[in-house]
Amino acid sequence: MSWKGIDKFEKQNPKISVNVFGYEEKNIHPLRISEMTAREREVNLLLLEDKRYVLINDLTRLLTSQMTNHEEKSFFSV
């Protein structure tokens, strides 16, 4: 799905915002952050190299794993 397709999806679903992240060289980075921030449901997707999307259930856990080896909890927001 293209970025325009995601924009169209967000317009058709006013309660959902969609963020897309990429994975390159063992690092997670944002590819598309929704401008629709005040929505009831936020969906975070990981775009794989073969152009498939995977749902990110816990963004904090995913990002913490690349930031630190410590057991402490970290929190991230998009």
Helices and strands as residue ranges (DSSP letters): H 3-12, E 16-24, E 27-32, E 41-47, E 53-55, H 59-67
